[in-house]
Amino acid sequence: MQHFLIFSAVLYISQSDPLRIGVLYDNFDDSHIVDAIEGIVASLPLLPSTSDCQDVQTSLVSISDTDGFSLRQYVTSFKNADIQVVIGPGSPEIGRIVNELCEELGLVYIYSYLKMSWWQNNISFGLFPSDGYMKQMDVLLSDWQWRSFVVVVEDNRYVDHLLPILNRRLSSPNVIRVGMADPNGMMNAARELKSYCDNTMCWNGTNKAVVMMSSDNTVRFLEESLKLGMISRQNWFIVTALDNVIDHLGAFHHNSFRLSLPALETQFDWSRSSTTPTHKIYEELFGTWRKKHSDIRHTKLSYSLAVDSVILACHIHTRMNMTKFRGEDQPEIFIRGVSGPIRFMGTEQRTDASIPIFELGTHGESLKIGTYSIERGSSTLSAHTNDMPGSHAFESLHERQRKVLKVTTIAERPYVMEKTLPDGTVEGYEGFCIDLLDKLSDILGFEYELSIVRDAKYGRPKENSTEWDGMIGEILSGNADMAVAPITVTARRLEVVDFTDPFLQLGISMLMRTPDNKATASITSFMWPLSPRVWMFSAIGTFLTAFVITLIAVLSPRESPEQFNIKNSFWYLMCILLRAGSGFNCQSSASRIASSVWWTFSLVLIAQYTANFAAVLTVDRKSMPFNSFEELGNQTEYSFGSIYGGSTMQFFQYSRLETFKRIWEGMENATPSSFVESNDQGVQRVYVFLMESASLEYEVTQNCNLTRVGNIVLGSNGYSIALPKGPFCSRLREKLTRQILDFNEKGIMMMLKNNWWKSSEQTEECASGQKAKEESNGGALGFENTLGLFVLLGAGLTVSMIVALIEKGAFTFTVLRREGRVTPVLR
């Protein structure tokens, strides 16, 4: 409570004393602030509010070292030079130390950065309303109903400010810290934001993020987000460091990107000329300053706060000379600065401020959608987004009010199904098409009423009539505004209605019940117990062993090369393999080693073959009666069909290819009829069901008795949304198509599909049972099961060759010694 008593002791000076201001600044980051201060100091006598400041002296000190000792020297030099007011640097970290030193030396300290509430000084003034700004952020998040969002920051000081807000709103705050030392830090942060959105499926609503970084880093982050496709209507960012949503943001004025900016208001609009003398002075000063400092880092707000710091210093100087303070009285300070009304009520925190909220409109224009006003510590939020044309809230509200779309669909798994609750009651519908429709309505801003088509048909012309049945008929009669269902585009349908781009790609495939397993026989059945690789390496091993035995006979003096030539060696091995006598006897150790290894190898291999023989030949093997559409058309044993009136039926009906004509004739002449009304009926009634591949994939995952025939897919089509022809629906079709393409590019459509194309418990049990059966019945013995045998054979042959070389060497040495060619060694 001693705030202004300290002022009177420190600043009690005569009327003639000049105002001495010391400015600490960083030469790289704060040069624009210094220029703003010098400009306003030269013009103070011309301004009515500062006409009493006739003599102002400034001392500018560039900070070269930021350690505590160096900063103390700077502030002490100000004290020794009779400096009365210190205007601090833009860095909060350096400013905290300077703040403490000024308090210790009795100097008034003025700063203009976002400041933590626990930094306190009895004779300091914060021009930026830190507490009010954070309260405004809390109020905005409540008003906009942000229940889940991500905070992107460049250092922890912003997190410290936001923590109270985050802890109230989020059980575990989601904070992304940008690695500023990493050249790819911005892109990595943008990827992390996108990854968080994808992992939590936040695309089901709107991806929300608060970006609290410097102005240049904010724009860099937006640029990296643009590369990842996050500048769209689906994303909503709040930024805090920009002057407006127009300058330097031209690349983001598209795709209805929602960008909100709460910015401290400036008293004058620099973009408009005025005849007011005061305004003209400020306009000229700002114009000169802006020509020199056009970089995005040099914001209009930083200029305004620098000017206001000088105006505030003048006010304190003149007021301290005119006012006598007694006891603990603390008269408030109030001035009108460039950044709006400035009021201090006995604390260092600015209490009065006006914070307008700007928004990037749906057409890329800047809109002021509200104002957060702080006066004498109390605050009010005045917002009018719902009443402002061009704002996102206005457009979303009026789009919903303008039209409630009537949507027709068909009950078809897994696209549209009745939603059954755990208690057995049915409540609405669910499925892939319902999820897609919910997502589109949320992003494009429309409501819808869903109805199931009464005749359960997709749509084809009625006989002897120009009218259509099914969902196409609902659209043509005006009973529906669009059809969202597994409906394909055909030439005849396209004549009467419009279609979006496909949301699922597909073709025509064959679905059939799994054929009964049959035990089969073949002329090569005797080879099934061993795999082809085992047979191949066995043959190679046989010839290699025969060659080694022949080579040993040549090298070893105890063997006869005539007896163990390559032909006899091979016969010798066959006799060992078949456990029969060959008439040849090995004399050398090397031959006996090779023979023993071969005998062991053949014995174990025959035992494995015999053990696996019965198991392999009794395995049931599935046999597909046909594997192509041509084979299907040429057989008469199995019935086949499709949905009556569907695109699959029309494909075969109007085809000119002979194979497809036969298939159409087979379906048309089948008794009873092979045409069905739905996929469920087709799966139950028809042995082979011709259907779209996307629906086929689902049926296979739900029933282990169904299988797909071959890998051939006829045609290249897709499921699309059908709409009436006309200007309004044409615009709606373009919006739907653009959003469907966006879903496909971002993988959202695949995520939606994976939610429904899941294997059921029944099919998983079938698959595990089939696998267990196959494992119990066994299969061909693989090379990995017999690898040890071949290693043994190779090692044995290598040893036998070494022994043969030793025998050859010993024999040669003995012969030479007998002939006297080797001189004995005298001992």
Summary of the structure (lengths in Angstrom):
residues: 827
radius of gyration: 43.8
end to end distance: 114.5
largest distance: 135.3
contacts: 2555
relative contact order: 0.08
helix: 47%
strand: 18%
